């Protein structure tokens, strides 16, 4: 009899529990957003569970288990007001809300699936064992996951280093003619001095060189501070005249192309050379005390004749001055200023393509900059390394050349060599781009951090998109119309701006370009734009048809005949 009563009691408890749980079928679920969205490398699952009035018994526990793709997600428990279990206790009379908000690493099974929940309930008690769970409800509460951020392209910018190629450069050559004391005649052996011989050889070697253009011949005559000032001024003028005859003779002897000396020659006798005297004095072997004494005389005495007399009065050093310093001041200085006209851009392109070894380093770099053919460009840079093996610009630009050909190991090697010579913002950016292409995203990100270079900011925008920081990405990539910028704008809720950016891209009308434009039009609910761009995308890459079938970006077009016929 007692056994029958126990069985009856258990049946009664089950009935009461089930009747208490029956109202749980009236729970409502709001998923935000719906469909779910991937951002960064994860998916946020936010479910608001609304329990109606008298929707859960005072001693009932509702156990909600979401499932997405291949993953069963964390369980959320909602309890009646007399049970302290789970996320929240809900008053019986008024009902209430519970928010489930968790983030999960993205799994490929999340895309083409639905977010489901299974609801079970049992009667609970504080400190008591959970009772048998009864299945109450199972339903779909969200349609799959949007994974548009995965369209992100690993497009990174590398930076070439630039030089300022100066086609016409100015240079000069000097020679000095020395004279005996008080004389302006050319000494017999003066033409055999090394500087005069070098000047003669220069004129001879450039006599027929149309790229060498003499701009000016300047002759300054000087006298030493010894004697009467007015006579020394005349003497310096006469020494200029002698030097001018030397130039005329050398031009004639070397058969240099005609030079209009009347126009080009700027000649002047400058008299006593106290400035030169001071310079020679400082280089001499005189004691510091003697140098100081003479310098004071020069500084404190403005009249040249008086100054000369006071220096002579320092008898203990004057003999040495007259022997070692004055002879170097009795002179005429010849300075020829000329221009070297280098090859034009057109000439550089021609020579660089046929005979790069004949060019100078700066000419090779300019030729490589102008020529577009990768093979020719590489041969030119290789020739440049033959001139200077540790040129950071040449090494860097060879790295860029290798990078553009997808030879990332070779590119890295060149960038590293360039960086050893000088680490720069450009070098760190290029090493980052290479690291990213080789899959080392963490190294790439670190190299790009705090790099103010425009290309580095753009590249860092890639990582901002990967982290779901779309506003940061837009700021970083601003001013450079690109696929990734358009993607960041789209993900930031600006589909119209994304379309404008795509239309302004330098690289456009690829399969991916059309696909992203179709997504942007879908978000604007533009059927024609969506279908036409998707059609072009599939024409260029047929695998995108299957992607579009599963892509929740197009969920609102499943009833549109143009859309469905395109994907069938």
C-alpha positions in Angstrom: 0.0 0.0 0.0 2.9 2.3 1.0 4.6 1.5 -2.3 1.5 2.5 -4.3 1.4 5.8 -2.4 5.1 6.5 -3.2 4.5 5.8 -6.9 1.5 8.0 -7.0 3.4 10.8 -5.2 6.3 10.7 -7.8 3.8 10.8 -10.7 2.1 13.8 -9.1 5.5 15.6 -8.7 6.3 15.0 -12.3 2.9 16.3 -13.4 3.3 19.4 -11.2 6.9 20.0 -12.6 5.8 19.5 -16.2 2.8 21.8 -15.7 5.1 24.4 -14.1 7.6 24.1 -17.0 5.0 24.2 -19.7 4.9 28.0 -19.6 8.7 28.0 -20.4 7.7 27.4 -24.1 6.6 31.0 -24.0 10.2 32.3 -23.5 11.3 34.6 -26.3 14.8 35.0 -27.6 16.3 38.1 -29.3 19.7 37.6 -31.0 21.8 40.8 -31.7 22.9 40.9 -34.4 20.9 38.4 -36.4 22.6 36.8 -38.4 25.6 36.6 -36.1 28.7 38.5 -37.3 32.4 37.6 -37.2 34.7 40.4 -36.1 38.4 40.1 -35.5 38.9 36.4 -35.1 35.7 35.7 -33.1 31.9 35.7 -33.0 29.9 37.4 -30.3 26.8 35.5 -29.3 24.4 37.9 -27.6 20.9 36.5 -26.7 18.3 38.3 -24.7 16.0 35.8 -23.0 12.6 37.2 -22.0 10.6 35.3 -19.5 6.9 36.4 -19.5 4.7 37.0 -16.5 4.3 33.7 -14.5 6.6 32.2 -17.1 8.7 30.2 -14.7 7.7 28.5 -11.5 9.3 29.6 -8.3 11.3 26.4 -7.9 11.9 25.7 -11.6 15.3 25.9 -13.3 15.4 26.4 -17.0 18.6 25.3 -18.7 19.3 26.9 -22.1 22.0 25.3 -24.3 22.9 27.2 -27.5 24.5 25.4 -30.4 26.3 26.9 -33.3 27.8 24.8 -36.1 29.8 22.0 -34.6 30.1 23.6 -31.2 27.8 23.3 -28.2 28.1 26.6 -26.4 28.1 27.5 -22.8 24.9 26.7 -20.9 22.8 29.5 -19.3 20.5 28.7 -16.4 17.5 30.7 -15.5 15.8 30.0 -12.1 12.6 30.7 -10.4 12.6 33.2 -7.6 13.1 30.7 -4.8 16.1 29.0 -6.5 19.6 30.6 -6.4 21.1 28.8 -9.4 22.5 30.1 -12.7 22.6 33.5 -14.2 19.6 35.1 -12.6 16.5 34.4 -10.5 13.2 35.6 -12.2 10.2 36.7 -10.2 7.2 34.5 -10.8 4.5 37.3 -11.2 6.4 39.9 -13.2 8.8 37.7 -15.2 12.0 39.3 -16.4 15.0 39.2 -18.8 18.4 37.4 -18.8 21.2 38.4 -21.3 23.5 35.7 -22.6 26.6 37.5 -23.9 29.7 35.4 -24.8 32.4 35.5 -27.5 33.8 32.5 -29.2 36.7 31.9 -31.5 35.5 31.6 -35.1 35.0 28.1 -36.4 34.4 27.5 -40.1 31.2 25.6 -39.2 29.7 28.8 -38.0 29.1 30.2 -41.4 26.5 28.1 -43.1 24.5 27.1 -40.1 21.9 28.4 -37.6 22.1 29.3 -34.0 19.8 26.8 -32.1 18.9 26.5 -28.5 17.7 23.5 -26.5 15.7 24.2 -23.5 15.4 21.8 -20.6 13.9 22.3 -17.1 13.8 20.6 -13.7 12.6 21.3 -10.3 15.5 22.6 -8.1 16.1 23.3 -4.5 18.9 24.9 -2.6 21.4 22.3 -1.5 19.4 19.5 -3.2 20.5 17.4 -6.1 19.2 18.4 -9.5 16.1 16.4 -10.5 15.6 14.7 -13.8 15.8 17.3 -16.7 12.8 17.4 -19.0 13.2 18.6 -22.6 10.9 21.6 -23.1 11.8 23.3 -26.4 14.2 23.3 -29.3 14.3 26.1 -31.9 16.4 28.1 -34.3 16.9 31.6 -33.1 19.4 33.1 -35.6 20.4 32.4 -39.2 24.1 31.6 -39.5 27.1 34.0 -39.4 28.3 36.8 -41.6 32.0 36.3 -42.2 32.6 39.3 -44.5 35.8 40.3 -42.6 37.4 37.2 -44.1 37.5 39.0 -47.4 40.4 41.0 -46.0 43.4 40.8 -48.5 47.0 40.5 -47.4 48.0 43.5 -49.5 51.0 45.3 -47.9 52.9 48.2 -49.3 56.7 48.2 -49.6 58.6 51.4 -50.0 61.4 52.2 -52.5 64.1 54.6 -51.5 64.5 57.7 -53.7 67.6 59.7 -54.7 67.6 63.2 -56.1 69.2 62.8 -59.5 71.1 65.9 -60.4 71.8 65.8 -64.1 74.0 69.0 -64.1 76.6 69.3 -61.3 79.0 72.1 -60.6 82.7 71.4 -59.7 86.0 73.3 -59.8 89.7 72.8 -60.3 92.4 75.0 -58.8 96.0 75.9 -59.5 98.4 78.3 -57.8 101.3 80.2 -59.4 103.9 81.4 -56.9 106.2 84.4 -57.5 109.6 85.7 -56.2 109.7 88.6 -53.8 108.6 91.8 -55.5 108.2 90.1 -58.9 105.3 89.2 -61.2 107.2 87.3 -63.9 106.6 83.6 -64.3 109.4 81.6 -62.7 111.2 79.0 -65.0 110.0 75.9 -63.3 106.5 77.0 -62.3 104.8 75.2 -65.1 106.2 71.9 -63.8 104.4 72.2 -60.5 102.0 69.4 -59.7 98.9 71.7 -59.7 99.7 73.3 -63.0 100.4 69.9 -64.5 97.1 68.6 -63.2 95.2 71.6 -64.6 96.9 71.1 -68.0 95.9 67.4 -68.0 92.3 68.3 -67.1 92.0 70.7 -70.0 93.6 68.1 -72.3 91.3 65.3 -71.3 88.1 67.4 -71.5 89.0 69.3 -74.7 86.4 67.5 -76.7 84.0 66.7 -73.9 80.7 68.4 -74.7 79.4 67.4 -71.2 82.0 69.7 -69.5 81.1 73.4 -69.7 83.4 76.0 -68.2 81.3 78.6 -66.4 83.9 80.9 -65.0 87.7 81.4 -64.7 88.6 83.4 -61.7 92.2 84.7 -61.1 93.0 86.5 -57.8 96.4 88.0 -57.3 98.1 88.5 -53.9 101.2 90.0 -52.3 102.6 89.3 -48.9 102.4 92.0 -46.2 106.0 93.1 -46.8 106.7 96.4 -48.4 104.6 99.5 -49.3 100.9 98.8 -49.6 100.3 100.7 -52.8 103.1 99.0 -54.5 101.9 95.6 -53.4 98.4 96.3 -54.8 100.0 97.0 -58.2 102.2 93.9 -57.8 99.1 91.7 -57.2 97.5 93.2 -60.4 100.5 92.3 -62.4 100.5 88.7 -61.1 96.9 88.4 -62.3 98.1 89.4 -65.8 100.8 86.8 -65.7 98.4 84.1 -64.6 95.9 85.0 -67.3 98.6 84.5 -69.9 99.3 81.1 -68.4 95.6 80.1 -68.9 95.6 81.4 -72.5 98.7 79.4 -73.2 97.3 76.2 -71.6 94.0 76.5 -73.5 95.9 76.9 -76.8 98.3 74.1 -76.1 95.6 71.6 -75.1 93.4 72.6 -78.0 90.5 73.2 -75.6 87.3 74.3 -77.3 87.1 78.1 -77.6 86.7 79.9 -74.3 85.7 83.6 -74.2 88.1 84.8 -71.5 86.8 88.3 -71.7 83.4 87.1 -70.6 84.2 84.2 -68.4 87.3 85.5 -66.7 86.8 87.5 -63.5 90.2 88.7 -62.3 91.3 90.9 -59.5 94.5 91.9 -57.7 93.7 91.9 -54.0 96.9 93.4 -52.6 98.4 92.3 -49.3 96.9 89.0 -48.1 96.7 89.4 -44.3 93.9 86.8 -44.1 96.2 84.3 -45.8 99.0 85.4 -43.5 96.9 84.7 -40.4 95.9 81.3 -41.8 99.6 80.3 -42.5 100.7 81.7 -39.2 98.2 79.4 -37.3 99.6 76.4 -39.2 103.3 77.4 -38.6 105.7 76.0 -36.0 105.9 79.3 -34.1 105.1 79.2 -30.4 101.6 79.9 -29.2 102.9 83.0 -27.4 104.4 84.4 -30.7 101.3 83.5 -32.6 99.2 85.3 -30.0 101.4 88.4 -30.1 101.3 88.7 -33.9 97.6 88.1 -34.0 97.1 90.9 -31.5 99.1 93.3 -33.6 97.0 92.4 -36.7 93.7 92.8 -34.7 94.6 96.1 -33.0 96.3 97.8 -36.0 94.1 98.8 -39.0 96.7 100.7 -41.0 98.5 98.1 -43.2 101.9 99.9 -43.3 101.9 100.4 -39.5 100.8 96.8 -39.0 103.7 95.5 -41.2 106.2 97.7 -39.3 105.1 96.4 -35.9 105.4 92.7 -37.1 108.9 93.4 -38.3 109.7 94.8 -34.8 109.2 91.3 -33.4 112.6 90.5 -34.7 112.9 87.1 -33.1 110.2 85.6 -35.3 110.2 87.9 -38.4 113.1 86.0 -40.0 111.1 82.7 -39.8 108.0 84.4 -41.2 109.9 85.8 -44.1 111.4 82.4 -44.8 108.4 80.1 -44.4 105.2 82.1 -44.7 105.7 85.0 -47.0 106.7 82.9 -50.0 103.4 81.1 -50.0 101.5 84.4 -50.0 103.2 85.7 -53.2 100.9 84.1 -55.6 98.0 84.1 -58.1 95.2 81.6 -57.6 93.4 80.2 -60.7 90.0 78.7 -60.1 88.1 77.1 -63.0 84.4 76.5 -62.2 82.6 74.1 -64.6 79.4 72.1 -65.0 79.3 68.4 -65.7 76.2 67.6 -67.7 75.1 64.0 -67.0 72.9 61.8 -69.2 69.3 62.7 -69.7 66.6 60.4 -68.5 66.1 59.1 -72.1 69.9 58.4 -72.4 69.9 56.7 -69.0 67.1 54.3 -70.0 68.9 53.4 -73.2 72.3 53.0 -71.6 70.9 51.2 -68.6 69.2 48.7 -70.9 72.3 48.0 -73.0 75.5 48.9 -71.1 74.8 49.6 -67.4 78.4 49.1 -66.4 79.3 52.3 -68.2 77.2 54.4 -65.8 78.0 55.9 -62.5 76.2 54.9 -59.3 73.7 57.8 -59.2 73.1 57.3 -62.9 72.4 53.6 -62.4 69.9 54.3 -59.6 68.1 56.8 -61.8 68.0 54.4 -64.7 66.6 51.7 -62.5 63.9 54.1 -61.3 62.9 54.9 -64.9 62.9 51.4 -66.4 59.8 49.3 -65.7 61.0 45.9 -66.9 61.9 43.8 -63.8 64.7 41.8 -65.3 66.4 44.9 -66.7 65.9 46.8 -63.5 67.5 43.9 -61.5 70.6 43.9 -63.8 71.0 47.6 -63.3 70.8 47.4 -59.5 73.3 44.5 -59.6 75.7 46.7 -61.6 75.2 49.3 -58.9 76.2 46.9 -56.2 79.4 46.3 -58.2 80.2 49.9 -57.6 79.1 50.1 -54.0 78.1 46.8 -52.3 76.8 48.4 -49.2 74.5 51.0 -50.7 71.4 50.9 -48.6 69.2 52.4 -51.3 70.2 49.8 -53.9 69.8 46.9 -51.4 66.4 48.2 -50.3 65.1 48.6 -53.9 66.4 45.2 -54.9 64.3 43.9 -52.0 61.2 45.8 -53.3 61.8 44.2 -56.7 62.0 40.7 -55.3 58.9 41.4 -53.1 56.9 42.5 -56.2 57.8 39.2 -57.8 56.6 37.2 -54.8 60.2 36.2 -53.9 59.8 37.0 -50.2 62.9 35.2 -48.9 65.1 37.1 -51.2 63.3 40.3 -50.4 63.8 39.7 -46.7 67.5 39.2 -47.2 68.0 42.4 -49.1 65.9 44.4 -46.6 67.9 43.0 -43.7 71.2 44.0 -45.4 69.9 47.5 -46.0 68.7 47.7 -42.4 72.1 46.8 -41.0 73.5 49.8 -42.8 70.8 52.1 -41.5 67.5 51.1 -39.7 64.8 53.5 -40.9 61.0 53.7 -40.9 61.1 52.5 -44.6 63.2 49.6 -43.7 61.0 48.5 -40.8 57.9 48.8 -42.9 59.4 46.7 -45.7 60.6 44.0 -43.2 57.0 44.0 -41.7 55.4 43.5 -45.1 57.8 40.6 -45.9 57.1 39.0 -42.5 53.3 39.3 -43.1 53.6 37.7 -46.5 55.5 34.8 -44.9 52.7 34.4 -42.3 54.6 36.0 -39.3 51.9 38.5 -38.5 53.0 39.1 -34.9 56.5 40.2 -36.1 54.9 42.3 -38.8 52.5 44.0 -36.3 55.4 44.9 -33.9 57.5 46.4 -36.7 54.6 48.6 -37.8 53.6 49.9 -34.4 54.6 53.5 -33.8 55.8 53.8 -37.4 54.7 57.2 -38.7 55.5 56.4 -42.4 52.3 56.6 -44.5 52.8 53.1 -46.0 53.3 51.7 -42.4 50.1 53.3 -41.2 48.3 51.8 -44.2 49.8 48.4 -43.5 48.9 48.6 -39.9 45.3 49.1 -41.0 45.3 45.5 -42.0 45.8 44.4 -38.4 43.1 46.9 -37.3 40.6 45.2 -39.5 41.7 41.8 -38.3 41.1 43.0 -34.7 37.7 44.4 -35.6 38.9 48.0 -35.1 37.3 49.4 -38.3 37.4 53.1 -37.4 41.2 52.8 -36.7 41.7 51.0 -40.0 39.8 53.8 -41.9 41.9 56.5 -40.3 45.2 54.5 -41.0 44.3 53.9 -44.7 42.7 57.2 -45.4 43.9 58.8 -48.6 44.7 55.5 -50.3 41.7 54.1 -52.2 42.0 50.3 -51.8 40.1 47.1 -51.4 40.9 46.9 -47.7 39.9 50.5 -47.0 36.5 49.8 -48.7 36.1 46.6 -46.6 36.8 48.6 -43.4 34.2 51.2 -44.5 31.7 48.5 -45.2 32.2 46.7 -41.9 31.9 50.1 -40.2 28.4 50.5 -41.6 29.3 52.8 -44.5 28.4 50.7 -47.5 27.9 53.8 -49.7 31.4 55.0 -48.9 32.8 51.6 -49.6 31.3 51.6 -53.1 32.9 55.1 -53.8 36.3 53.8 -52.6 36.0 50.7 -54.8 35.2 52.7 -57.8 38.3 54.9 -57.2 40.7 51.9 -56.7 43.7 51.7 -58.9 43.3 48.0 -59.0 39.7 47.1 -59.8 37.4 44.7 -61.5 38.9 41.6 -60.0 36.7 38.8 -58.9 37.1 39.9 -55.2 36.4 43.6 -56.2 33.1 42.7 -57.8 32.1 40.4 -54.9 32.8 43.1 -52.2 30.8 45.6 -54.3 27.9 43.1 -54.5 28.0 42.8 -50.7 27.9 46.6 -50.4 25.0 46.9 -52.7 23.2 44.1 -50.8 23.6 46.1 -47.6 22.0 49.0 -49.4 19.2 46.7 -50.6 20.1 47.5 -54.2 19.0 44.4 -56.1 20.3 45.4 -59.5 23.7 46.4 -58.1 23.9 43.2 -56.1 23.1 40.9 -59.0 25.2 42.6 -61.6 28.3 42.8 -59.5 27.9 39.2 -58.3 27.5 38.0 -61.9 30.8 39.7 -62.8 32.5 38.2 -59.8 31.3 34.7 -60.6 32.3 35.1 -64.3 35.9 35.8 -63.1 35.9 33.1 -60.3 33.2 30.4 -60.6 33.9 29.2 -57.0 32.3 32.4 -55.7 28.9 31.0 -56.8 29.0 28.5 -53.9 30.2 31.2 -51.5 27.4 33.5 -52.5 24.8 30.6 -51.8 26.0 30.4 -48.2 26.8 34.0 -47.6 24.2 35.5 -45.2 25.0 39.0 -46.7 22.6 38.0 -49.5 19.9 36.4 -47.3 17.3 39.1 -48.2 17.5 38.2 -51.9 16.6 34.5 -51.7 13.1 35.2 -53.0 14.4 37.3 -55.9 14.3 35.4 -59.2 17.2 37.3 -60.7 19.4 36.4 -57.7 18.3 32.8 -57.4 18.7 32.1 -61.2 22.2 33.5 -61.0 23.2 31.0 -58.3 21.4 27.9 -59.7 
